[in-house]
Amino acid sequence: MRGAWQLALLIGVLGAVVLGVPALIWGPGYLRYREEMRVRAEGTPARAVILGLEDTGKRFNDTPEIIVRLEIHAEGRPPWRASVRRILSVAEAPAFTPGREIAVRYDPRHPDSVALAP
């Protein structure tokens, strides 16, 4: 009987590691992606001025992830600042120069939740 609970404990710990470690590693990025897709689909259109770019230090296939700092301008609201994380390829880099105006979508209930418009 003693071996049965130890085996169950071992299976439980291994299951937690097998499921938990990937969730800790990839979970935040996946949740950020899902939120971005929701805001893209349901968000309110606005214009944004790129204030600056910040390298996060993360690389995906040698392509840097950056934080795009924005000043959002939406009808009927005072301007506010928000940021978006983006994996920026070399081909896209010229479109993200500071001072450039781009289309975005935002969640009116949570204005910090911003997505670059498709």
Residue pairs with C-beta under 8 A, 6 or more apart in sequence:
32 85
35 113
36 84
36 115
37 115
38 107
39 105
39 106
39 107
39 113
39 114
39 115
40 105
40 115
40 117
40 118
42 107
43 105
43 106
43 107
43 113
43 114
43 115
44 74
44 105
44 106
44 107
44 108
45 103
45 104
45 105
45 117
46 72
46 73
46 74
46 75
46 103
46 104
46 105
46 106
47 72
47 73
47 74
47 101
47 102
47 103
47 104
48 70
48 71
48 72
48 73
48 82
48 101
48 102
48 103
48 104
48 114
49 70
49 71
49 73
49 99
49 100
49 101
50 68
50 69
50 70
50 96
50 97
50 98
50 99
50 100
50 101
50 102
51 69
51 70
51 71
51 81
51 98
52 69
52 98
53 66
53 67
53 68
53 69
53 88
53 96
53 98
54 66
54 67
54 69
55 64
55 65
55 66
56 64
56 65
56 66
56 67
56 85
58 64
58 65
59 65
60 87
63 87
63 88
63 89
63 90
64 87
64 88
65 85
65 86
65 87
65 88
66 85
66 86
66 87
66 88
66 96
67 83
67 84
67 85
67 86
68 83
68 84
68 85
68 86
68 96
68 116
69 81
69 83
70 81
70 82
70 83
70 84
70 102
70 104
70 114
71 79
71 80
71 81
72 79
72 80
72 81
72 82
72 104
72 106
72 111
72 114
73 79
74 106
77 111
80 111
82 106
82 111
82 112
82 113
82 114
83 114
84 104
84 114
84 115
84 116
86 96
86 116
88 96
95 102
102 116
102 117
103 116
103 117
104 114
104 115
104 116
104 117
105 114
105 115
105 117
106 113
106 114
106 115
107 113
107 114
